[in-house]
Amino acid sequence: MTSWRVVRIVAGAFILLSLALGIPGSPLFVSPWWLAFTAFVGLNLLQSGFTKWCLMEQILRKAGVTPGA
């Protein structure tokens, strides 16, 4: 699996988990502050789309994940 696929999977998992922890109607609700994490992940995805640089991808490459689109 390439680094970009792993980035997308991790970002999607982070978003779904933080929504589950941050929305008051969720059975996993902890605090609405988890929605800030959702926004953080979304902003990082947005900036990586413009700059073509992603910290998570850099970390994955150093961990030995195959680079690629």
OpenMM code with the backbone's topology and positions (N, CA, C; nanometers):
from openmm import Vec3, app, unit

residues = "MET THR SER TRP ARG VAL VAL ARG ILE VAL ALA GLY ALA PHE ILE LEU LEU SER LEU ALA LEU GLY ILE PRO GLY SER PRO LEU PHE VAL SER PRO TRP TRP LEU ALA PHE THR ALA PHE VAL GLY LEU ASN LEU LEU GLN SER GLY PHE THR LYS TRP CYS LEU MET GLU GLN ILE LEU ARG LYS ALA GLY VAL THR PRO GLY ALA".split()
positions = [
    Vec3(0.0851, -0.1172, 0.0000),
    Vec3(0.0000, 0.0000, 0.0000),
    Vec3(0.0902, 0.1242, 0.0000),
    Vec3(0.0555, 0.2227, -0.0804),
    Vec3(0.1372, 0.3432, -0.0897),
    Vec3(0.1049, 0.4410, 0.0229),
    Vec3(0.1953, 0.5358, 0.0423),
    Vec3(0.1799, 0.6317, 0.1519),
    Vec3(0.0535, 0.7161, 0.1375),
    Vec3(0.0167, 0.7523, 0.0154),
    Vec3(-0.1037, 0.8349, -0.0020),
    Vec3(-0.2298, 0.7585, 0.0366),
    Vec3(-0.2330, 0.6294, 0.0065),
    Vec3(-0.3504, 0.5494, 0.0468),
    Vec3(-0.3587, 0.5397, 0.1979),
    Vec3(-0.2449, 0.5201, 0.2632),
    Vec3(-0.2431, 0.5117, 0.4091),
    Vec3(-0.2849, 0.6451, 0.4699),
    Vec3(-0.2384, 0.7569, 0.4133),
    Vec3(-0.2769, 0.8893, 0.4623),
    Vec3(-0.4280, 0.9059, 0.4548),
    Vec3(-0.4871, 0.8684, 0.3437),
    Vec3(-0.6327, 0.8817, 0.3283),
    Vec3(-0.7086, 0.7932, 0.4270),
    Vec3(-0.6602, 0.6718, 0.4477),
    Vec3(-0.7253, 0.5809, 0.5425),
    Vec3(-0.7154, 0.6354, 0.6844),
    Vec3(-0.5963, 0.6818, 0.7237),
    Vec3(-0.5769, 0.7350, 0.8587),
    Vec3(-0.6597, 0.8618, 0.8780),
    Vec3(-0.6595, 0.9514, 0.7801),
    Vec3(-0.7378, 1.0749, 0.7915),
    Vec3(-0.8866, 1.0437, 0.8049),
    Vec3(-0.9371, 0.9520, 0.7250),
    Vec3(-1.0776, 0.9141, 0.7343),
    Vec3(-1.1118, 0.8532, 0.8692),
    Vec3(-1.0235, 0.7680, 0.9197),
    Vec3(-1.0464, 0.7068, 1.0506),
    Vec3(-1.0442, 0.8118, 1.1611),
    Vec3(-0.9477, 0.9056, 1.1553),
    Vec3(-0.9403, 1.0128, 1.2549),
    Vec3(-1.0662, 1.0985, 1.2536),
    Vec3(-1.1141, 1.1309, 1.1353),
    Vec3(-1.2344, 1.2143, 1.1249),
    Vec3(-1.3552, 1.1419, 1.1823),
    Vec3(-1.3749, 1.0170, 1.1438),
    Vec3(-1.4901, 0.9427, 1.1951),
    Vec3(-1.4827, 0.9230, 1.3465),
    Vec3(-1.3652, 0.8914, 1.3977),
    Vec3(-1.3487, 0.8734, 1.5414),
    Vec3(-1.3721, 1.0029, 1.6179),
    Vec3(-1.3151, 1.1136, 1.5689),
    Vec3(-1.3327, 1.2404, 1.6397),
    Vec3(-1.4774, 1.2890, 1.6330),
    Vec3(-1.5478, 1.2595, 1.5247),
    Vec3(-1.6905, 1.2930, 1.5192),
    Vec3(-1.7697, 1.2097, 1.6198),
    Vec3(-1.7358, 1.0814, 1.6282),
    Vec3(-1.8054, 0.9950, 1.7243),
    Vec3(-1.7812, 1.0408, 1.8674),
    Vec3(-1.6616, 1.0920, 1.8951),
    Vec3(-1.6284, 1.1381, 2.0303),
    Vec3(-1.6769, 1.2801, 2.0580),
    Vec3(-1.7092, 1.3570, 1.9532),
    Vec3(-1.7424, 1.4979, 1.9719),
    Vec3(-1.8866, 1.5383, 1.9531),
    Vec3(-1.9682, 1.4518, 1.8954),
    Vec3(-2.1084, 1.4871, 1.8723),
    Vec3(-2.1919, 1.4377, 1.9910),
    Vec3(-2.2650, 1.5296, 2.0563),
    Vec3(-2.3391, 1.4931, 2.1784),
    Vec3(-2.4367, 1.3763, 2.1632),
    Vec3(-2.4925, 1.3526, 2.0480),
    Vec3(-2.5869, 1.2428, 2.0307),
    Vec3(-2.5217, 1.1062, 2.0166),
    Vec3(-2.3900, 1.1035, 2.0038),
    Vec3(-2.3186, 0.9782, 1.9832),
    Vec3(-2.3079, 0.8981, 2.1134),
    Vec3(-2.3173, 0.7662, 2.1044),
    Vec3(-2.2992, 0.6845, 2.2260),
    Vec3(-2.1552, 0.6879, 2.2776),
    Vec3(-2.0611, 0.7333, 2.1955),
    Vec3(-1.9210, 0.7428, 2.2361),
    Vec3(-1.8820, 0.8841, 2.2789),
    Vec3(-1.9796, 0.9733, 2.2906),
    Vec3(-1.9523, 1.1150, 2.3198),
    Vec3(-1.8646, 1.1312, 2.4441),
    Vec3(-1.7615, 1.2157, 2.4297),
    Vec3(-1.6729, 1.2497, 2.5405),
    Vec3(-1.6773, 1.3991, 2.5659),
    Vec3(-1.6485, 1.4783, 2.4602),
    Vec3(-1.6433, 1.6231, 2.4731),
    Vec3(-1.6593, 1.6854, 2.3346),
    Vec3(-1.7244, 1.8024, 2.3276),
    Vec3(-1.7350, 1.8684, 2.1969),
    Vec3(-1.5998, 1.9182, 2.1458),
    Vec3(-1.4998, 1.9220, 2.2310),
    Vec3(-1.3662, 1.9645, 2.1873),
    Vec3(-1.3035, 1.8682, 2.0878),
    Vec3(-1.3546, 1.7463, 2.0785),
    Vec3(-1.3048, 1.6530, 1.9782),
    Vec3(-1.3329, 1.7033, 1.8372),
    Vec3(-1.4314, 1.7910, 1.8218),
    Vec3(-1.4600, 1.8473, 1.6898),
    Vec3(-1.3471, 1.9373, 1.6418),
    Vec3(-1.2695, 1.9924, 1.7353),
    Vec3(-1.1515, 2.0708, 1.6970),
    Vec3(-1.0495, 1.9812, 1.6262),
    Vec3(-1.0391, 1.8562, 1.6700),
    Vec3(-0.9491, 1.7613, 1.6039),
    Vec3(-0.9976, 1.7309, 1.4630),
    Vec3(-1.1282, 1.7212, 1.4460),
    Vec3(-1.1856, 1.7016, 1.3132),
    Vec3(-1.1464, 1.8167, 1.2215),
    Vec3(-1.1584, 1.9395, 1.2731),
    Vec3(-1.1207, 2.0577, 1.1952),
    Vec3(-0.9716, 2.0574, 1.1636),
    Vec3(-0.8885, 2.0154, 1.2582),
    Vec3(-0.7436, 2.0090, 1.2382),
    Vec3(-0.7087, 1.9131, 1.1239),
    Vec3(-0.7696, 1.7958, 1.1236),
    Vec3(-0.7438, 1.6988, 1.0174),
    Vec3(-0.7903, 1.7539, 0.8823),
    Vec3(-0.9084, 1.8164, 0.8809),
    Vec3(-0.9596, 1.8750, 0.7570),
    Vec3(-0.8698, 1.9857, 0.7037),
    Vec3(-0.8204, 2.0712, 0.7929),
    Vec3(-0.7300, 2.1779, 0.7502),
    Vec3(-0.5994, 2.1224, 0.6957),
    Vec3(-0.5484, 2.0171, 0.7578),
    Vec3(-0.4261, 1.9555, 0.7065),
    Vec3(-0.4476, 1.8941, 0.5690),
    Vec3(-0.5635, 1.8318, 0.5470),
    Vec3(-0.5934, 1.7778, 0.4141),
    Vec3(-0.6033, 1.8895, 0.3109),
    Vec3(-0.6656, 2.0002, 0.3509),
    Vec3(-0.6793, 2.1141, 0.2611),
    Vec3(-0.5431, 2.1725, 0.2241),
    Vec3(-0.4588, 2.1970, 0.3247),
    Vec3(-0.3279, 2.2560, 0.2948),
    Vec3(-0.2418, 2.1606, 0.2138),
    Vec3(-0.2524, 2.0293, 0.2370),
    Vec3(-0.1714, 1.9360, 0.1595),
    Vec3(-0.2165, 1.9321, 0.0136),
    Vec3(-0.3437, 1.9602, -0.0106),
    Vec3(-0.3920, 1.9679, -0.1480),
    Vec3(-0.3327, 2.0844, -0.2247),
    Vec3(-0.3087, 2.1951, -0.1533),
    Vec3(-0.2501, 2.3134, -0.2173),
    Vec3(-0.0982, 2.3079, -0.2239),
    Vec3(-0.0349, 2.2586, -0.1176),
    Vec3(0.1112, 2.2638, -0.1094),
    Vec3(0.1802, 2.1352, -0.1535),
    Vec3(0.1032, 2.0265, -0.1662),
    Vec3(0.1575, 1.8945, -0.1995),
    Vec3(0.2573, 1.8451, -0.0953),
    Vec3(0.2420, 1.8889, 0.0301),
    Vec3(0.3252, 1.8435, 0.1404),
    Vec3(0.2350, 1.7995, 0.2549),
    Vec3(0.2640, 1.6837, 0.3116),
    Vec3(0.1821, 1.6291, 0.4195),
    Vec3(0.2744, 1.5679, 0.5248),
    Vec3(0.2619, 1.6128, 0.6483),
    Vec3(0.3462, 1.5620, 0.7561),
    Vec3(0.3255, 1.4124, 0.7764),
    Vec3(0.2021, 1.3670, 0.7717),
    Vec3(0.1742, 1.2243, 0.7900),
    Vec3(0.2452, 1.1414, 0.6833),
    Vec3(0.2483, 1.1901, 0.5615),
    Vec3(0.3171, 1.1158, 0.4554),
    Vec3(0.4672, 1.1093, 0.4828),
    Vec3(0.5239, 1.2179, 0.5312),
    Vec3(0.6666, 1.2180, 0.5647),
    Vec3(0.6969, 1.1163, 0.6746),
    Vec3(0.6119, 1.1107, 0.7746),
    Vec3(0.6296, 1.0147, 0.8841),
    Vec3(0.6189, 0.8720, 0.8312),
    Vec3(0.5200, 0.8471, 0.7461),
    Vec3(0.5024, 0.7130, 0.6904),
    Vec3(0.6200, 0.6715, 0.6038),
    Vec3(0.6743, 0.7632, 0.5262),
    Vec3(0.7905, 0.7303, 0.4420),
    Vec3(0.9110, 0.6931, 0.5273),
    Vec3(0.9316, 0.7671, 0.6371),
    Vec3(1.0418, 0.7347, 0.7274),
    Vec3(1.0195, 0.6010, 0.7966),
    Vec3(0.8933, 0.5614, 0.8103),
    Vec3(0.8594, 0.4331, 0.8717),
    Vec3(0.8708, 0.3185, 0.7716),
    Vec3(0.8989, 0.3505, 0.6449),
    Vec3(0.9212, 0.2466, 0.5453),
    Vec3(0.8057, 0.2180, 0.4530),
    Vec3(0.6984, 0.2984, 0.4594),
    Vec3(0.5863, 0.2782, 0.3683),
    Vec3(0.6257, 0.3262, 0.2293),
    Vec3(0.5870, 0.2533, 0.1270),
    Vec3(0.6219, 0.2862, -0.0106),
    Vec3(0.5605, 0.4204, -0.0513),
    Vec3(0.6443, 0.5151, -0.0990),
    Vec3(0.5872, 0.6422, -0.1457),
    Vec3(0.5110, 0.6225, -0.2753),
    Vec3(0.4195, 0.7129, -0.3021),
    Vec3(0.3459, 0.7056, -0.4273),
    Vec3(0.2090, 0.7673, -0.4166),
    Vec3(0.1484, 0.7877, -0.5326),
    Vec3(0.0152, 0.8483, -0.5388),
    Vec3(-0.0904, 0.7428, -0.5489),
] * unit.nanometer
topology = app.Topology()
chain = topology.addChain("A")
for resn in residues:
    res = topology.addResidue(resn, chain)
    for name in ("N", "CA", "C"):
        topology.addAtom(name, app.Element.getBySymbol(name[0]), res)
